[in-house]
Amino acid sequence: MSTPAERAAITAGHIEADSALAAALAKVRRNLLPFLFVLYIIAYMDRINVGFASLQMNRDAGLSDAVFGLGAGLFFVGYFIFEIPSNLILARVGARVWIARIMITWGMVAIAMMFVRGAASFYTLRFLLGAAEAGFFPGVILYLSWWFPEREQARAIALFMTATAIAGIVVGPVSGALLMMHGVFGIKGWQWLFAMEGVPAILLGIAAVFWLPDGPDDARWLSMDERRELSDTLAAERAARARQTHHSLGAGLSDWRVWLLAAIYFGMVMGFYGVSLWLPQIVKGMNPGGDFTIGVISAIPSLAAALCMVQVGRLSDRTGERRLIVALALFAGASGLLLSALTRNPIVELAAIALSSAGISSALGPFWAIPNVFLGGAAAAGGIALINSLGNLGGFAGPTLMGYMKQATGTFAGGLGALSFALAAAGALALLLPRSRPA
């Protein structure tokens, strides 16, 4: 039996270890999340700015609604093909070098979008943009699992993914302003948009080489005690779940939960990009004014998403509940899109789209915390990439469906209704996931 002095020493040791771990996690949040956040803002901006460019580009390049919808979605086909190989390379060579490579190449293709001259060049460049960006998002999700214990992951992921909402707030007004540069130096407004919004990816890709450590042991901004406590905590967590997690690539790719998550994510992404890539055109149909006004109004759904998603991520971490929160958030998103399809009031339609954006975005943090519970090692790299790559094919289906429905019917109502069904189906599938473990 230990003496009171020994017990006090043990307690003091635990307190010191907990203090070092808390300090380490605070530094990780401070040093990594803001930088990754900015990277994802740029990624999302270069992914969706084509919707704002379409306000001028479609007319200049002779792109019909169907052609634009198909081309906008082809990004996700290139993304799908190269996603898993890219994430496996990242797991092997480290995040620092590979994320930098991804960003520099996608920045170059994003700038090249200014040279679109017709359907063929539009299709080609959108496909290449997706291929260049492949691996960025799942690579960051995997990277965050190298830094945060499981109980911290939903909040960390939600904070990172809030970038999609912030980007939506920023990209609308910025893109609207760039479109107003039409004719400056003989360059069209939509060409200025692609040129100016592609440069930050190249610059930040270079910065990533110097800023991102590959893991806690390489972080010079952590003290030795903080590195040790964080590394030990993560190692102990991996060891504790080693008996119930898959680690081989084949096991991860064949796990039924991975495929179910991919199906859920397909519906989420279909709804999300089906609306976001067409949102400037939807807002234009409300007759709000010029391109800059359209850009500002298009930011409103993203603002609603930003206000909701971090709070929902915190709730998920605090309760340990993932499955039910994902399902309820997606049902809210489906309700918003259904209402937007049925109403003819522009204010109600915009509010309904904002509800949908908040619902889909709020599901993302809890959703991406689920795979790391049962995947580890190569299985995590491959499984997360498979979920993301298959799910992102919804980014091809959603905009393409909206384009064909708009061209066939002259309105967005039918497409919005179909996207609502996809989100509702994804919410129902989420209820089939195994119950969350207690926090």
Backbone torsions as a table, in degrees:
resi	resn	phi	psi	omega
1	MET	NA	135.0	-178.6
2	SER	-77.9	152.8	178.6
3	THR	-81.1	163.3	176.6
4	PRO	-55.9	-37.4	179.3
5	ALA	-64.7	-40.0	179.5
6	GLU	-67.1	-41.9	178.8
7	ARG	-63.9	-39.0	178.1
8	ALA	-64.2	-38.7	179.3
9	ALA	-66.2	-40.2	178.4
10	ILE	-63.8	-44.5	179.0
11	THR	-61.0	-43.5	178.8
12	ALA	-61.8	-38.3	178.4
13	GLY	-64.1	-40.0	178.3
14	HIS	-65.5	-42.3	179.9
15	ILE	-62.3	-42.1	179.6
16	GLU	-64.5	-40.7	178.9
17	ALA	-65.7	-44.2	178.6
18	ASP	-61.9	-38.4	179.2
19	SER	-65.3	-41.6	178.8
20	ALA	-65.8	-39.4	179.4
21	LEU	-66.2	-44.8	179.0
22	ALA	-61.1	-41.6	178.5
23	ALA	-64.6	-39.7	179.4
24	ALA	-64.1	-45.5	-179.2
25	LEU	-65.4	-36.8	177.1
26	ALA	-62.1	-40.9	179.2
27	LYS	-69.4	-36.2	177.4
28	VAL	-62.3	-46.7	178.7
29	ARG	-59.7	-40.4	-175.5
30	ARG	-73.7	-35.9	-173.9
31	ASN	-94.9	-27.6	-176.7
32	LEU	-103.7	-48.3	-171.7
33	LEU	-61.1	-42.9	179.1
34	PRO	-61.4	-39.9	-179.5
35	PHE	-67.6	-47.6	177.9
36	LEU	-61.8	-35.8	177.1
37	PHE	-58.4	-47.5	179.7
38	VAL	-65.2	-40.1	178.2
39	LEU	-59.1	-41.6	-177.7
40	TYR	-72.7	-31.5	173.6
41	ILE	-58.4	-45.3	-179.5
42	ILE	-66.8	-41.1	178.4
43	ALA	-60.0	-47.5	-177.6
44	TYR	-67.2	-38.4	178.7
45	MET	-60.3	-47.6	-178.3
46	ASP	-70.8	-18.2	178.8
47	ARG	-81.3	-39.0	-172.8
48	ILE	-106.8	-7.1	-176.2
49	ASN	-64.4	-15.4	177.0
50	VAL	-61.5	-28.5	177.4
51	GLY	-63.9	-38.9	177.7
52	PHE	-75.6	-37.8	176.8
53	ALA	-60.5	-30.5	-177.0
54	SER	-62.3	-21.3	179.1
55	LEU	-60.8	-25.9	176.8
56	GLN	-119.0	-39.5	-172.0
57	MET	-62.6	-41.3	-175.6
58	ASN	-58.1	-40.3	179.0
59	ARG	-69.9	-45.5	-176.7
60	ASP	-66.5	-38.7	-176.7
61	ALA	-95.2	-0.6	178.1
62	GLY	69.8	40.6	-178.8
63	LEU	-97.6	124.0	176.2
64	SER	-77.6	171.7	177.4
65	ASP	-59.2	-42.1	-179.2
66	ALA	-66.8	-42.0	179.2
67	VAL	-64.5	-43.8	179.5
68	PHE	-63.3	-44.1	179.7
69	GLY	-60.7	-43.0	179.4
70	LEU	-66.0	-46.1	-179.0
71	GLY	-64.8	-40.5	177.4
72	ALA	-60.0	-38.6	-179.2
73	GLY	-76.5	-22.4	-178.5
74	LEU	-63.1	-21.7	172.1
75	PHE	-48.7	-44.0	-172.3
76	PHE	-77.5	-19.0	173.9
77	VAL	-71.3	-47.1	175.0
78	GLY	-60.5	-40.1	177.6
79	TYR	-59.3	-45.0	-178.3
80	PHE	-62.4	-45.3	-173.6
81	ILE	-64.7	-38.9	-172.6
82	PHE	-103.4	3.6	-173.5
83	GLU	-64.8	-55.3	-175.5
84	ILE	-65.5	-47.9	177.0
85	PRO	-56.7	-39.6	-179.0
86	SER	-63.9	-43.4	-177.8
87	ASN	-69.7	-34.1	177.2
88	LEU	-67.4	-37.5	176.5
89	ILE	-64.9	-41.6	178.5
90	LEU	-59.3	-43.6	-179.8
91	ALA	-63.1	-26.9	-177.7
92	ARG	-87.8	-43.5	-173.3
93	VAL	-96.9	-12.1	-179.3
94	GLY	101.7	155.2	-174.6
95	ALA	-71.8	-36.4	-171.7
96	ARG	-57.4	-54.7	-176.4
97	VAL	-70.8	-41.3	-172.1
98	TRP	-75.0	-39.2	176.1
99	ILE	-63.3	-38.5	176.5
100	ALA	-61.1	-44.7	179.4
101	ARG	-60.9	-44.1	-179.7
102	ILE	-58.9	-48.0	-174.4
103	MET	-66.6	-41.6	-178.2
104	ILE	-65.3	-43.3	-179.1
105	THR	-69.5	-39.2	-179.8
106	TRP	-70.4	-31.8	176.5
107	GLY	-61.8	-40.5	179.5
108	MET	-64.5	-42.4	179.5
109	VAL	-69.6	-37.4	179.5
110	ALA	-59.8	-41.5	177.3
111	ILE	-66.1	-37.9	-179.5
112	ALA	-63.8	-17.9	177.8
113	MET	-60.1	-19.4	179.5
114	MET	-68.0	-12.9	-178.1
115	PHE	-98.8	13.2	176.1
116	VAL	-58.6	130.9	-179.4
117	ARG	-124.8	-7.3	-179.0
118	GLY	178.3	-170.7	-175.0
119	ALA	-61.2	-43.7	-174.4
120	ALA	-63.4	-47.0	-179.5
121	SER	-68.9	-34.3	177.5
122	PHE	-64.0	-47.7	178.0
123	TYR	-59.1	-46.9	-175.3
124	THR	-62.6	-47.6	-176.0
125	LEU	-70.4	-35.2	176.3
126	ARG	-66.2	-39.3	176.4
127	PHE	-62.9	-45.5	-179.3
128	LEU	-66.3	-33.8	177.2
129	LEU	-63.2	-42.6	177.2
130	GLY	-64.3	-41.4	178.9
131	ALA	-63.8	-38.9	-179.3
132	ALA	-67.4	-39.4	-176.2
133	GLU	-82.6	-13.2	-176.0
134	ALA	-52.7	132.3	177.5
135	GLY	98.1	-14.4	-177.0
136	PHE	-65.8	-56.3	-175.8
137	PHE	-64.8	-53.0	179.1
138	PRO	-63.8	-28.8	176.4
139	GLY	-64.0	-40.8	177.9
140	VAL	-68.7	-39.8	177.5
141	ILE	-60.0	-44.3	176.7
142	LEU	-64.0	-43.1	-179.4
143	TYR	-59.6	-43.2	179.0
144	LEU	-62.7	-31.7	178.3
145	SER	-70.1	-15.8	175.8
146	TRP	-82.5	-7.2	-174.9
147	TRP	-120.8	-29.2	-173.2
148	PHE	-115.9	133.6	171.3
149	PRO	-62.0	160.9	-174.9
150	GLU	-55.4	-40.0	-176.2
151	ARG	-67.4	-12.5	-178.3
152	GLU	-105.7	-5.0	-166.0
153	GLN	-74.4	-39.9	-177.2
154	ALA	-62.1	-41.3	179.4
155	ARG	-67.1	-42.7	179.7
156	ALA	-62.3	-43.7	179.8
157	ILE	-65.8	-41.6	179.4
158	ALA	-63.0	-41.0	177.5
159	LEU	-61.8	-43.1	177.7
160	PHE	-63.1	-45.2	-174.5
161	MET	-78.9	-10.7	171.3
162	THR	-58.5	-18.9	177.6
163	ALA	-57.1	-32.8	178.8
164	THR	-63.7	-39.5	179.3
165	ALA	-71.0	-44.5	179.3
166	ILE	-63.4	-39.8	177.5
167	ALA	-60.9	-40.1	177.7
168	GLY	-62.7	-33.8	177.4
169	ILE	-70.4	-40.5	-174.9
170	VAL	-80.0	-44.0	-169.2
171	VAL	-66.8	-30.5	-179.8
172	GLY	-62.9	-60.5	178.9
173	PRO	-60.9	-40.6	-179.3
174	VAL	-63.6	-45.4	-179.7
175	SER	-65.0	-39.7	177.5
176	GLY	-61.3	-40.1	178.6
177	ALA	-66.6	-41.2	179.7
178	LEU	-66.1	-35.6	177.0
179	LEU	-62.4	-27.7	179.5
180	MET	-75.1	-6.4	176.0
181	MET	-83.0	10.8	-178.6
182	HIS	-51.6	123.3	177.2
183	GLY	96.0	-12.4	178.9
184	VAL	-66.4	125.3	-175.8
185	PHE	55.7	25.7	178.5
186	GLY	75.0	12.1	-178.8
187	ILE	-102.4	136.3	-178.1
188	LYS	-73.9	157.1	-176.2
189	GLY	-59.5	-42.7	-178.6
190	TRP	-69.4	-27.0	175.8
191	GLN	-72.4	-39.8	173.7
192	TRP	-58.4	-40.2	-178.7
193	LEU	-58.5	-51.8	-178.9
194	PHE	-65.5	-41.3	-177.4
195	ALA	-64.2	-47.8	-175.1
196	MET	-74.0	-32.9	-177.3
197	GLU	-86.7	-8.0	175.6
198	GLY	-88.9	-25.2	-176.8
199	VAL	-61.8	-43.8	-178.0
200	PRO	-57.5	-32.3	179.6
201	ALA	-62.8	-40.8	179.6
202	ILE	-66.7	-46.0	-178.7
203	LEU	-64.3	-42.8	-179.9
204	LEU	-72.6	-28.6	174.5
205	GLY	-62.6	-41.5	176.2
206	ILE	-65.0	-41.3	179.8
207	ALA	-63.9	-33.2	-178.0
208	ALA	-60.8	-32.0	179.3
209	VAL	-59.5	-35.2	-175.8
210	PHE	-95.3	-18.8	-171.4
211	TRP	-99.5	-37.7	-170.3
212	LEU	-89.6	118.4	169.4
213	PRO	-79.9	152.4	-178.1
214	ASP	-77.2	-17.8	179.0
215	GLY	-173.2	175.0	-178.2
216	PRO	-54.3	-36.0	-178.0
217	ASP	-67.5	-17.6	-179.2
218	ASP	-100.4	0.1	-174.9
219	ALA	-84.3	106.5	-178.3
220	ARG	-70.7	-18.6	179.8
221	TRP	-85.6	2.2	171.4
222	LEU	-101.9	140.6	174.0
223	SER	-72.7	167.8	179.4
224	MET	-59.6	-43.8	178.9
225	ASP	-62.7	-40.7	-179.4
226	GLU	-67.4	-41.6	176.5
227	ARG	-60.0	-45.7	-177.3
228	ARG	-63.1	-46.7	-177.7
229	GLU	-65.9	-42.2	179.8
230	LEU	-66.7	-45.2	179.3
231	SER	-63.5	-42.1	179.7
232	ASP	-65.1	-40.6	179.4
233	THR	-63.3	-45.9	-179.9
234	LEU	-66.5	-39.8	178.9
235	ALA	-65.5	-41.4	179.3
236	ALA	-65.4	-37.8	179.0
237	GLU	-66.6	-41.5	177.5
238	ARG	-63.7	-40.7	-179.5
239	ALA	-67.3	-37.9	-177.4
240	ALA	-65.5	-32.7	-179.0
241	ARG	-102.8	9.5	-177.0
242	ALA	-60.1	-34.9	-176.9
243	ARG	-72.7	-19.8	-176.7
244	GLN	-117.0	9.0	177.9
245	THR	-117.3	153.4	174.5
246	HIS	-86.5	142.0	178.8
247	HIS	-123.2	-23.8	179.8
248	SER	-82.3	151.0	-178.9
249	LEU	-60.2	-45.1	-178.5
250	GLY	-61.7	-40.8	-179.7
251	ALA	-65.9	-39.7	179.2
252	GLY	-65.5	-41.9	-177.7
253	LEU	-72.4	-20.7	-178.0
254	SER	-99.7	-3.5	-178.8
255	ASP	-69.1	128.4	-176.3
256	TRP	-62.2	-28.6	179.7
257	ARG	-67.5	-32.7	176.5
258	VAL	-62.9	-44.6	-178.7
259	TRP	-69.9	-35.9	175.9
260	LEU	-65.2	-43.4	176.8
261	LEU	-62.0	-37.3	177.9
262	ALA	-63.8	-39.8	178.8
263	ALA	-66.2	-40.8	177.4
264	ILE	-62.4	-45.9	-177.7
265	TYR	-65.8	-32.7	176.4
266	PHE	-57.1	-48.0	179.9
267	GLY	-65.1	-39.6	178.1
268	MET	-61.4	-49.5	-176.5
269	VAL	-68.8	-36.3	178.0
270	MET	-58.9	-45.7	177.9
271	GLY	-68.0	-41.8	-174.9
272	PHE	-65.5	-54.0	-176.5
273	TYR	-80.5	-23.8	174.3
274	GLY	-59.7	-33.4	177.6
275	VAL	-89.2	-48.5	-169.9
276	SER	-64.6	-36.6	-179.8
277	LEU	-74.5	-18.7	178.1
278	TRP	-106.3	-3.3	-173.6
279	LEU	-57.1	-43.5	177.6
280	PRO	-57.9	-37.2	178.4
281	GLN	-70.6	-37.2	177.4
282	ILE	-63.4	-46.4	179.3
283	VAL	-64.5	-38.5	178.0
284	LYS	-57.9	-36.8	178.7
285	GLY	-65.7	-16.7	175.8
286	MET	-82.2	-3.4	179.0
287	ASN	56.0	55.0	-177.5
288	PRO	-84.6	-18.2	-176.5
289	GLY	140.2	-147.6	-175.2
290	GLY	-80.2	-174.9	-174.7
291	ASP	-62.0	-39.4	-179.4
292	PHE	-65.5	-41.8	178.2
293	THR	-63.3	-40.0	177.0
294	ILE	-60.5	-42.8	179.4
295	GLY	-62.3	-41.4	-179.8
296	VAL	-66.8	-46.3	-179.3
297	ILE	-64.9	-34.9	179.9
298	SER	-65.5	-16.4	179.5
299	ALA	-79.1	-15.3	-174.1
300	ILE	-62.1	-46.7	177.7
301	PRO	-59.9	-35.7	178.5
302	SER	-67.5	-34.9	176.5
303	LEU	-63.2	-42.1	177.0
304	ALA	-61.7	-40.1	179.0
305	ALA	-64.8	-42.6	-179.1
306	ALA	-62.0	-36.8	-178.3
307	LEU	-70.8	-25.9	-173.1
308	CYS	-98.4	-38.6	-162.9
309	MET	-69.9	-36.3	179.9
310	VAL	-69.4	-38.5	178.9
311	GLN	-64.4	-39.2	178.5
312	VAL	-68.7	-37.2	176.2
313	GLY	-61.6	-41.4	177.3
314	ARG	-63.2	-42.9	178.2
315	LEU	-59.7	-42.1	179.9
316	SER	-64.0	-42.3	177.7
317	ASP	-66.3	-40.5	-176.6
318	ARG	-67.4	-38.3	-177.4
319	THR	-92.2	-18.4	-174.2
320	GLY	76.9	5.2	-177.4
321	GLU	-91.0	126.4	178.0
322	ARG	-115.3	-56.3	-171.1
323	ARG	-55.6	-53.2	-174.9
324	LEU	-67.5	-38.2	179.9
325	ILE	-65.6	-41.2	176.8
326	VAL	-59.5	-46.6	-177.7
327	ALA	-62.8	-47.3	-178.0
328	LEU	-64.2	-39.4	179.0
329	ALA	-63.4	-40.3	-179.9
330	LEU	-70.5	-35.0	175.5
331	PHE	-64.2	-38.0	176.0
332	ALA	-63.0	-42.1	177.6
333	GLY	-61.8	-41.6	179.1
334	ALA	-64.2	-40.1	179.3
335	SER	-62.2	-41.0	179.4
336	GLY	-62.2	-44.6	-179.3
337	LEU	-68.5	-36.6	177.9
338	LEU	-63.1	-43.6	178.7
339	LEU	-64.0	-39.3	179.9
340	SER	-65.6	-29.3	178.6
341	ALA	-75.0	-30.3	-173.4
342	LEU	-89.5	-29.9	-174.6
343	THR	-81.7	155.5	173.4
344	ARG	-117.7	5.1	178.1
345	ASN	-89.9	119.4	-175.4
346	PRO	-59.1	-37.7	-179.2
347	ILE	-67.6	-44.3	177.8
348	VAL	-64.4	-40.0	179.9
349	GLU	-62.0	-43.6	179.4
350	LEU	-66.7	-40.5	177.8
351	ALA	-63.7	-38.7	179.4
352	ALA	-66.9	-39.7	176.8
353	ILE	-65.5	-36.4	176.5
354	ALA	-63.8	-41.0	176.2
355	LEU	-61.1	-43.0	179.4
356	SER	-63.0	-45.2	179.6
357	SER	-61.4	-41.8	178.6
358	ALA	-63.6	-40.9	-179.4
359	GLY	-65.4	-49.7	-179.3
360	ILE	-62.2	-46.7	-177.2
361	SER	-64.4	-36.1	-179.6
362	SER	-68.1	-23.1	178.8
363	ALA	-77.0	-19.5	-168.9
364	LEU	-66.9	-45.9	-178.4
365	GLY	-60.3	-55.6	176.9
366	PRO	-59.5	-37.4	-179.1
367	PHE	-60.7	-49.1	-174.7
368	TRP	-78.6	-5.7	172.1
369	ALA	-82.8	-14.6	-175.3
370	ILE	-72.1	-46.9	-174.6
371	PRO	-58.9	-36.6	-177.4
372	ASN	-69.0	-11.1	177.2
373	VAL	-71.1	-34.4	-175.2
374	PHE	-122.9	5.2	177.9
375	LEU	-123.1	144.2	175.9
376	GLY	-148.5	165.6	176.7
377	GLY	58.6	-138.2	-180.0
378	ALA	-64.1	-29.5	178.3
379	ALA	-63.1	-37.2	178.4
380	ALA	-67.7	-45.0	179.8
381	ALA	-60.3	-48.2	-178.7
382	GLY	-73.6	-41.8	-177.5
383	GLY	-65.9	-45.0	179.1
384	ILE	-64.1	-40.6	178.1
385	ALA	-64.9	-37.9	179.3
386	LEU	-65.4	-45.2	177.8
387	ILE	-57.4	-47.7	-176.7
388	ASN	-68.7	-41.5	-176.4
389	SER	-70.4	-46.0	177.6
390	LEU	-66.1	-42.8	-179.9
391	GLY	-62.4	-37.6	-177.9
392	ASN	-71.2	-10.0	170.3
393	LEU	-63.3	-21.4	171.6
394	GLY	-62.2	-26.2	175.7
395	GLY	-70.6	-20.9	171.4
396	PHE	-81.9	-44.0	-175.7
397	ALA	-67.3	-43.4	-174.4
398	GLY	-63.4	-57.0	179.5
399	PRO	-62.9	-36.2	179.3
400	THR	-64.4	-44.6	177.6
401	LEU	-60.5	-44.8	-179.7
402	MET	-61.6	-40.1	179.9
403	GLY	-63.9	-45.6	-179.5
404	TYR	-68.1	-40.0	178.7
405	MET	-65.6	-39.3	178.7
406	LYS	-65.5	-42.1	-179.4
407	GLN	-68.8	-33.7	-176.8
408	ALA	-79.0	-35.3	-172.7
409	THR	-111.2	-17.9	-178.1
410	GLY	82.9	-1.5	178.2
411	THR	-135.5	168.9	178.1
412	PHE	-95.0	-2.6	-171.9
413	ALA	-60.5	-46.0	-178.2
414	GLY	-63.3	-42.5	178.6
415	GLY	-64.8	-41.5	178.8
416	LEU	-63.9	-38.6	177.0
417	GLY	-63.6	-41.1	178.6
418	ALA	-65.6	-39.6	177.8
419	LEU	-66.3	-34.3	176.1
420	SER	-60.9	-42.1	178.4
421	PHE	-63.3	-40.1	179.9
422	ALA	-62.3	-41.2	178.9
423	LEU	-67.6	-40.9	178.5
424	ALA	-63.1	-40.0	177.6
425	ALA	-64.0	-40.3	177.8
426	ALA	-63.1	-40.4	177.1
427	GLY	-62.6	-40.6	178.3
428	ALA	-65.3	-40.3	178.4
429	LEU	-64.9	-33.5	179.4
430	ALA	-61.0	-30.6	179.5
431	LEU	-70.1	-13.4	177.9
432	LEU	-85.5	-10.1	178.1
433	LEU	-65.1	151.9	174.9
434	PRO	-58.2	148.7	-179.6
435	ARG	-61.4	145.1	179.9
436	SER	-66.2	146.5	174.5
437	ARG	-74.5	151.9	176.5
438	PRO	-59.8	148.8	179.6
439	ALA	-66.3	NA	NA
